[in-house]
Amino acid sequence: MTDRHSVIFHLILAGMVASLGAILIDKHSLYDHLKMQYIRDLNTEEETELTEQVENVKH
């Protein structure tokens, strides 16, 4: 490690700029998108299973 603390300001500034850029690109994080896709997939699977059960009961 070095004793130079002057780089800290530049790292914080770069982080802030990156954060603002990410917000401009998309308001929701990658994990929010993955979560919503996972929930949609689960709901689709449940609907498919329920539909199959109903069809089996009718026949």
Helices and strands as residue ranges (DSSP letters): H 6-25, H 30-58
